């Protein structure tokens, strides 16, 4: 395995579980294992009765000195012992619960470092949904049923249609197509990226959008024949629709957050970074934290607050949001900035080179920056000085370069704050910019659940051509010593935040569901060991909890998941089917089959 500075560490040859177990077998006195703990791999905290002991497992710890263990003891929310079953059972008291893992694999809990839990939860609970694979007939059937179920509704939100939908299906006027069966209900449908909307006439009317509407950073697409809006709203052009849709209640946001965190635990997720929220969702996470129901380590990126009508940071609003939403396991010292769009057929990501023309001989362009570079420089310097970590949406290689320039400016002006500013997506990175991530301490934020031949990759290839062959350059970034983290980006593109297909795709670069043949940039693949570390310890580092979470060791937060299979003993193509049988967060069992 290749050395990767900081994030994926060289570790000794992985011992089989049986060999690791032998290093900690009792020798008549517990002190023997304690005296040689570092050399032989047993880890122990001070003596005392355990609350929970898990025995007879194949526990992959991600600790270099002790790659595998057989048992753990947990007390007070922390691991107090990691080693053999016999040693662990010496910590059993009259009230200790003991669970036999019966040889199953356990490992540290998963971190989803780029996800939108409240947005996804509101979609699941409140919206009219269909998969990106849906064609016109399925979409019409689904929407007709939703309209019939609530004919008095003012709005129906839903989605998600594939980015290539209007390339693959000849629909003259998307707006009129929806009008045929929507009645007097306004309809707003997200695409698979979440960056574009498809709406009907009623939605345009309520949002006040007409042929003369201009929205900076977006496009109201016009019908070529009539000159009227055709129902497609790209990027910021969808914001007037958002403003017209009635606000959801605090109770609805709380329900969405609760359901999403419960679902995260079911998938083995114990750490989450909300990738961008206006503040209403963050308040829901804070409410969960206050009632002890936020069963993940969490960081939340708040949409950057600006002074109305200017590009000046609203420091007072930001400070208020930070202070109002802090909790023991909720870090609100993060913001989100959208620098560009998406490199699909919408062609809104900022690229260094021109897109393929939409029609032969058509005009060329390379996308658009949503924030002027000079403004981004000022924001990064100011936010970095305030101790705020910035998550910048950078889907195109030009956006990546501009974001790196801004981070470099902040480092020059402020010195190295140590803040891990994050370039979300980093799907296309110029070769010359790869080493700059490590040089600047910037984080490459990637979504492996969408890195394989699929509808979205087809759409990207149609827009940028053969440049798609070097997409998601994780291998290059790791080899250059870059900080790399992974996340689902749910609810964009994929149906849920299940991490296991993404873990498989990191290694295979193939469709984990087997729907599309071939691979996408297979030279960018990583090993299974690296993939596991990216989904665990790398996420803990990003959230700033590495010293107390992310691996299984005495003294760390007792976060652990038990799997239905040993990832190292099954074909890599089976990893995507992994099921989590138990999730332990801070010593409590938060999911169990």
C-alpha positions in Angstrom: 0.0 0.0 0.0 1.4 3.4 -1.0 2.2 6.0 1.7 -0.2 8.9 1.8 0.8 11.8 4.0 -1.5 12.7 6.9 -4.7 10.9 5.9 -3.9 7.3 4.8 -1.0 6.2 6.9 1.5 3.4 6.3 0.6 0.7 8.8 2.2 -2.7 9.4 1.2 -5.8 7.5 -2.4 -6.6 8.6 -2.4 -9.5 10.9 -5.2 -12.1 10.6 -7.6 -11.8 13.5 -6.4 -15.0 15.1 -2.8 -13.7 15.2 -3.9 -10.5 16.8 -6.0 -12.3 19.3 -3.0 -14.4 20.4 -1.0 -11.3 21.3 -3.5 -10.5 24.1 -4.4 -13.9 25.6 -4.2 -13.9 29.4 -1.0 -15.1 31.0 -2.4 -15.6 34.5 -2.2 -11.9 35.4 -3.9 -8.9 33.7 -0.8 -6.8 34.4 1.2 -8.7 31.8 -1.0 -7.4 28.9 -1.0 -3.9 30.4 2.8 -3.8 30.6 3.2 -4.8 27.0 0.1 -3.1 25.6 1.9 -0.9 23.1 4.3 -3.6 21.9 1.7 -6.4 21.6 -1.4 -4.5 20.7 -3.7 -4.6 23.8 -5.0 -1.2 24.9 -6.6 -0.6 28.2 -7.9 2.3 30.3 -8.1 2.3 34.1 -9.9 -0.7 35.7 -13.6 -0.7 36.5 -16.8 -2.5 35.6 -17.8 -2.2 32.0 -21.2 -1.2 30.9 -21.0 -3.3 27.7 -18.6 -6.0 26.5 -18.5 -7.3 23.0 -16.7 -10.6 22.7 -15.5 -13.1 20.0 -15.4 -10.7 17.2 -13.1 -9.9 14.3 -12.7 -6.2 15.2 -10.8 -4.0 12.7 -9.5 -1.1 14.8 -7.6 1.1 12.4 -4.9 1.4 15.0 -1.4 0.7 13.6 -0.2 -1.0 16.8 -3.2 -3.3 17.0 -5.0 -3.7 13.6 -7.3 -6.5 14.9 -8.8 -7.4 18.2 -11.3 -9.9 19.5 -13.2 -8.0 22.1 -13.8 -4.5 23.6 -15.1 -3.3 26.9 -17.0 0.0 27.1 -17.8 2.2 30.1 -18.9 5.8 30.4 -19.3 6.1 26.7 -15.6 5.2 26.0 -13.7 2.1 25.1 -11.9 1.0 28.2 -10.2 -2.1 26.8 -9.4 -3.5 23.3 -7.9 -7.0 23.1 -8.9 -10.6 23.9 -12.2 -11.9 25.0 -10.7 -13.3 28.2 -9.1 -9.9 29.2 -12.3 -8.0 28.3 -14.5 -10.3 30.5 -12.3 -9.5 33.5 -14.1 -6.1 33.4 -17.5 -7.7 33.8 -19.5 -6.5 36.8 -22.9 -7.4 38.1 -24.6 -4.9 35.7 -22.4 -5.4 32.6 -24.1 -6.4 29.4 -22.1 -9.0 27.4 -22.7 -9.5 23.7 -21.2 -12.4 21.7 -20.3 -11.2 18.2 -20.0 -14.9 17.1 -17.1 -14.1 14.8 -18.7 -11.2 12.9 -16.6 -8.3 11.7 -16.7 -5.0 13.6 -15.0 -1.7 12.8 -15.1 2.0 13.7 -18.3 3.8 12.7 -18.7 5.5 9.3 -18.5 9.3 8.7 -20.5 10.9 5.9 -18.6 14.1 5.4 -20.8 15.6 2.8 -24.6 15.1 3.2 -27.8 17.1 3.6 -29.8 15.2 6.2 -32.6 17.7 6.7 -33.1 18.3 3.0 -33.1 14.6 2.4 -35.4 14.0 5.3 -37.9 16.5 4.1 -37.9 15.0 0.6 -38.5 11.5 2.0 -41.3 12.7 4.4 -43.0 15.4 2.4 -42.2 15.3 -1.3 -43.4 13.4 -4.5 -40.4 11.3 -5.5 -39.3 9.2 -8.5 -35.9 7.8 -9.4 -33.5 9.4 -11.9 -34.1 6.4 -14.1 -37.8 7.4 -14.5 -39.0 8.1 -18.0 -42.0 10.4 -19.0 -44.6 7.8 -18.4 -43.4 7.0 -14.8 -43.0 10.6 -13.9 -46.5 11.4 -15.2 -48.0 8.5 -13.3 -46.2 9.4 -10.1 -47.1 13.1 -10.2 -50.7 12.4 -11.2 -51.1 10.2 -8.1 -49.6 12.9 -5.9 -51.9 15.6 -7.3 -54.9 13.3 -6.9 -53.9 12.5 -3.3 -53.9 16.2 -2.4 -55.8 18.3 -4.9 -56.0 21.2 -2.6 -52.3 21.5 -2.2 -50.8 24.8 -3.4 -47.4 23.3 -4.2 -46.0 19.8 -4.9 -42.3 19.5 -4.6 -40.5 16.4 -5.8 -38.0 14.8 -8.2 -35.4 13.7 -9.2 -35.1 13.7 -12.9 -31.8 12.8 -14.5 -29.6 15.6 -15.9 -29.9 14.1 -19.3 -33.7 13.8 -19.2 -34.4 16.4 -21.9 -31.6 15.1 -24.1 -33.0 11.6 -24.0 -36.7 12.6 -24.2 -38.2 14.9 -26.8 -40.4 17.1 -24.8 -41.0 20.4 -26.7 -42.2 22.5 -23.7 -41.3 21.0 -20.2 -43.7 23.6 -18.7 -46.7 22.7 -20.9 -46.0 19.0 -20.4 -46.4 19.4 -16.6 -49.5 21.6 -17.1 -51.4 18.8 -18.8 -52.0 17.0 -15.5 -51.1 19.4 -12.7 -54.3 21.3 -12.6 -54.0 24.4 -10.3 -51.2 22.9 -8.3 -47.7 24.5 -8.6 -45.1 21.9 -9.3 -41.3 22.1 -8.6 -39.1 19.1 -9.5 -35.4 18.9 -8.7 -32.9 17.3 -11.0 -30.5 14.6 -9.8 -27.8 17.2 -8.9 -30.2 19.5 -7.0 -28.9 22.4 -9.0 -31.8 22.8 -11.4 -35.6 22.8 -11.4 -38.4 21.8 -13.7 -41.6 23.7 -13.0 -45.1 24.2 -14.4 -46.9 27.4 -15.4 -48.5 27.8 -11.9 -45.1 27.7 -10.3 -43.7 30.4 -12.6 -46.8 32.5 -11.9 -46.5 32.2 -8.1 -42.7 32.9 -8.3 -43.2 35.9 -10.5 -40.9 34.5 -13.3 -41.6 35.6 -16.9 -39.6 36.1 -20.1 -38.0 39.2 -18.7 -36.8 37.7 -15.4 -33.0 37.8 -14.9 -31.5 36.1 -11.9 -27.7 36.7 -11.4 -26.0 33.3 -11.3 -28.8 31.5 -13.0 -30.8 31.1 -16.2 -34.5 31.1 -16.9 -34.5 28.9 -20.0 -36.8 30.3 -22.8 -38.8 28.5 -25.4 -37.1 29.0 -28.8 -40.4 29.4 -30.6 -42.4 31.6 -28.2 -39.7 33.3 -26.2 -41.5 32.4 -23.0 -40.1 30.4 -20.0 -40.1 26.7 -20.9 -40.2 25.5 -17.3 -36.4 24.8 -16.8 -34.6 26.9 -14.2 -30.9 26.6 -13.9 -28.9 27.3 -10.8 -29.9 30.5 -9.0 -32.9 31.0 -11.3 -34.7 28.5 -9.0 -34.4 30.8 -6.0 -37.6 32.8 -6.7 -39.4 29.4 -6.6 -37.9 28.6 -3.3 -39.1 32.0 -1.9 -42.6 31.4 -3.2 -43.0 28.0 -1.6 -44.4 28.3 2.0 -41.8 27.7 4.7 -41.8 24.4 6.4 -42.4 24.4 10.1 -39.8 23.9 12.8 -41.7 20.6 13.6 -41.3 19.4 10.0 -37.6 20.2 10.0 -37.2 18.4 13.4 -39.1 15.3 12.0 -36.8 15.3 9.0 -33.6 15.6 11.1 -34.8 12.9 13.5 -35.6 10.5 10.6 -32.3 11.2 8.8 -30.1 10.6 11.9 -32.0 7.4 12.7 -31.4 6.3 9.1 -27.7 7.3 9.3 -27.3 5.1 12.4 -29.0 2.2 10.5 -26.3 2.4 7.8 -23.5 2.5 10.5 -22.9 6.3 10.3 -21.7 7.9 13.5 -20.3 11.1 12.1 -22.0 13.6 9.8 -21.1 16.9 8.2 -24.1 18.9 7.0 -22.8 20.2 3.7 -24.9 23.4 3.5 -28.0 24.7 5.2 -29.7 28.1 5.6 -30.0 27.7 9.4 -33.4 26.1 9.8 -32.0 22.6 9.5 -29.1 23.4 11.8 -31.7 24.5 14.4 -33.3 21.1 14.1 -29.9 19.4 14.8 -29.5 21.6 17.8 -32.9 20.6 19.1 -32.0 16.9 18.7 -28.7 17.6 20.5 -30.5 19.3 23.4 -32.8 16.3 23.9 -29.9 13.8 23.6 -31.1 12.4 20.3 -28.3 13.6 18.0 -26.6 10.2 17.9 -23.7 11.3 15.6 -20.7 13.5 15.9 -21.8 16.5 13.7 -20.5 19.6 12.0 -22.9 21.9 10.1 -22.1 24.2 7.3 -24.3 27.3 7.3 -25.0 29.1 4.1 -22.8 32.2 4.1 -24.9 35.2 5.4 -24.3 38.4 3.5 -25.4 41.9 4.1 -28.5 42.5 1.9 -27.6 43.8 -1.5 -23.8 43.5 -1.1 -21.0 41.0 -1.1 -20.1 41.9 2.5 -20.1 39.2 5.1 -22.8 39.7 7.7 -20.6 38.9 10.7 -23.4 39.6 13.3 -25.8 37.1 11.7 -23.0 34.5 11.4 -22.0 34.9 15.0 -25.6 34.6 16.1 -26.1 31.4 14.1 -22.8 30.0 15.5 -23.7 30.7 19.1 -27.3 29.6 18.9 -26.4 26.2 17.4 -23.5 24.9 19.3 -23.8 21.7 21.4 -21.5 19.1 22.8 -21.6 17.0 19.6 -22.7 19.8 17.2 -20.0 22.1 15.7 -21.6 25.1 14.0 -18.4 26.9 13.1 -18.6 26.1 9.4 -20.1 27.9 6.3 -21.0 26.9 2.8 -20.2 28.9 -0.4 -21.4 27.9 -3.9 -18.7 28.9 -6.3 -20.1 27.2 -9.4 -22.7 24.7 -10.7 -22.5 21.3 -12.2 -20.6 19.9 -15.3 -23.6 18.0 -16.6 -25.5 19.0 -19.7 -26.6 22.1 -17.8 -23.0 23.2 -18.3 -22.9 25.5 -15.2 -19.7 24.3 -13.5 -16.7 26.7 -14.1 -14.3 24.8 -16.3 -10.8 25.8 -17.5 -11.6 24.7 -21.0 -14.8 25.1 -23.0 -17.7 22.7 -22.9 -18.7 20.7 -25.9 -21.2 22.8 -27.8 -24.9 21.9 -27.2 -25.4 21.6 -30.9 -22.8 21.2 -33.7 -21.3 24.6 -34.4 -23.0 26.2 -31.4 -21.4 28.8 -29.2 -18.6 27.8 -26.8 -18.3 28.7 -23.2 -16.7 27.4 -20.0 -19.3 28.0 -17.4 -19.6 30.7 -14.8 -18.3 31.6 -11.4 -21.1 32.5 -9.0 -18.8 34.5 -6.8 -16.1 37.0 -8.2 -12.6 35.8 -7.2 -11.9 39.1 -5.4 -15.0 38.6 -3.2 -14.1 35.0 -2.5 -10.6 36.1 -1.4 -12.1 38.6 1.0 -14.6 36.1 2.4 -11.9 33.4 2.9 -9.6 35.8 4.7 -12.3 37.1 7.0 -13.9 33.7 7.8 -10.5 32.1 8.4 -9.7 34.9 10.8 -13.0 34.3 12.6 -12.2 30.6 13.1 -14.8 29.5 10.6 -14.1 26.5 8.3 -15.3 27.1 4.8 -16.9 24.5 2.5 -16.8 25.7 -1.1 -18.8 24.0 -3.8 -16.2 23.5 -6.7 -17.5 21.1 -9.3 -15.3 22.4 -12.2 -11.5 22.7 -12.5 -11.6 26.5 -12.9 -13.7 26.7 -9.7 -11.1 24.5 -7.9 -8.3 26.8 -9.0 -10.1 29.9 -7.9 -10.9 28.4 -4.5 -7.3 27.2 -4.0 -6.2 30.8 -4.8 -8.5 32.1 -2.2 -7.3 29.7 0.5 -3.7 30.6 -0.5 -4.6 34.3 0.0 -6.1 33.6 3.4 -3.0 31.7 4.5 -0.7 34.5 3.3 -2.7 37.1 5.1 -3.6 35.2 8.3 -0.9 32.6 8.6 -1.8 29.0 8.8 -4.9 28.8 11.0 -5.1 25.0 10.7 -8.7 25.2 9.6 -9.4 22.5 7.0 -11.2 24.5 4.3 -13.0 22.1 2.0 -13.4 22.0 -1.8 -16.7 20.2 -2.2 -16.8 17.6 -5.0 -13.3 18.2 -6.5 -14.4 16.1 -9.4 -12.1 17.8 -11.9 -8.7 19.1 -10.8 -6.0 20.4 -13.2 -2.8 18.4 -12.9 -0.9 21.5 -11.7 -3.4 22.1 -8.9 -3.2 18.5 -7.4 -0.2 19.3 -5.2 -1.7 22.6 -4.0 -4.2 20.7 -1.8 -1.4 19.4 0.4 0.6 22.6 0.2 -2.4 24.7 1.4 -3.9 22.2 3.8 -7.1 22.2 1.7 -9.5 19.2 1.8 -10.6 17.4 -1.3 -14.3 16.5 -0.7 -15.5 13.7 -2.9 -18.7 11.7 -3.4 -17.7 8.1 -4.5 -21.3 7.0 -4.7 -21.5 8.8 -8.0 -18.1 8.0 -9.5 -19.0 5.2 -11.9 -20.6 4.7 -15.3 -24.2 6.0 -14.7 -26.8 8.4 -15.9 -24.9 11.3 -14.3 -21.6 10.3 -15.8 -23.2 10.0 -19.2 -24.5 13.6 -18.8 -21.1 14.9 -17.8 -19.4 13.1 -20.7 -21.9 14.7 -23.1 -20.9 18.1 -21.7 -17.1 17.9 -21.4 -16.2 15.0 -23.8 -13.0 13.0 -23.1 -12.1 15.1 -20.1 -14.5 12.8 -18.2 -11.8 10.1 -18.4 -9.9 11.8 -15.6 -12.8 12.6 -13.3 -12.6 12.2 -9.5 -8.8 12.0 -9.3 -8.7 10.5 -5.8 -5.6 8.4 -6.4 -3.6 11.4 -7.6 -4.7 13.5 -4.7 -3.9 10.8 -2.1 -0.5 10.2 -3.7 0.2 13.9 -3.5 -0.5 13.9 0.2 -3.8 15.7 0.0 -6.5 15.6 2.7 -9.3 13.6 1.1 -12.7 12.9 2.7 -15.8 11.2 1.3 -19.5 11.8 1.6 -22.8 10.7 -0.1 -24.1 14.2 -1.0 -27.6 12.7 -0.4 -30.2 13.5 -1.5 -28.4 14.5 -4.7 -28.2 11.7 -7.3 -28.5 8.7 -4.9 -31.6 7.4 -3.1 -30.2 7.4 0.4 -27.0 7.9 2.4 -25.9 4.2 2.3 -22.1 4.3 2.4 -21.4 0.8 1.3 -21.9 1.2 -2.5 -19.6 4.3 -2.4 -16.9 2.3 -0.5 -17.1 -0.4 -3.2 -16.9 2.2 -6.0 -13.8 3.7 -4.5 -12.0 0.4 -5.1 -13.7 -0.7 -8.3 -14.7 2.5 -10.0 -17.6 0.5 -11.4 -21.3 0.7 -10.9 -21.9 -1.0 -7.5 -25.5 -1.9 -8.6 -24.4 -3.5 -11.8 -26.6 -1.4 -14.0 -23.9 0.1 -16.2 -20.9 -1.8 -17.7 -17.3 -0.7 -17.5 -15.3 1.6 -15.1 -14.7 5.3 -14.8 -11.0 6.3 -14.5 -9.9 3.0 -13.0 -6.4 4.3 -12.5 -7.8 6.4 -9.7 -8.9 3.4 -7.6 -7.8 2.9 -4.0 -7.3 -0.2 -1.9 -10.0 -1.4 0.5 -7.9 -0.5 3.5 -7.6 3.1 2.2 -11.3 3.2 1.4 -12.2 2.2 4.9 -9.9 4.8 6.4 -11.4 7.5 4.1 -14.9 6.5 5.5 -13.8 6.5 9.1 -10.7 8.2 10.4 -10.5 10.8 7.6 -14.0 11.9 8.5 -13.2 12.1 12.2 -10.2 14.4 11.3 -12.4 16.7 9.2 -14.9 17.0 12.1 -12.0 17.7 14.5 -12.7 14.6 16.7 -9.7 12.5 15.6 -8.2 12.5 19.1 -11.3 11.0 20.6 -13.0 9.1 17.8 -12.4 7.5 14.4 -10.6 4.4 15.5 -11.1 1.7 18.2 -8.8 2.3 21.1 -9.0 2.6 24.8 -10.0 6.1 25.9 -11.8 7.0 22.6 -15.5 7.4 22.1 -17.1 4.0 21.9 -18.3 4.2 18.3 -18.4 0.8 16.6 -20.4 -1.0 14.0 -21.0 -4.8 13.6 -21.3 -6.0 10.0 -23.0 -9.0 8.4 -19.8 -9.9 6.5 -16.1 -9.5 6.8 -15.1 -6.9 4.2 -11.7 -8.5 3.7 -13.1 -12.0 3.1 -15.8 -11.3 0.5 -15.4 -10.3 -3.2 -15.1 -6.5 -3.5 -18.3 -6.6 -5.6 -20.2 -7.8 -2.5 -19.1 -4.8 -0.3 -22.0 -2.7 -1.6 -24.5 -5.2 -0.1 -23.1 -4.9 3.4 -25.7 -4.6 6.1 -25.0 -3.1 9.6 -26.3 -5.4 12.3 -25.4 -3.1 15.2 -24.3 0.5 15.6 -22.8 1.8 18.9 -22.4 5.5 19.3 -20.7 6.9 22.5 -21.3 3.5 24.2 -25.0 3.3 23.4 -26.6 0.9 21.0 -28.4 3.2 18.6 -29.3 0.6 15.9 -29.7 -3.1 16.1 -31.3 -5.6 13.8 
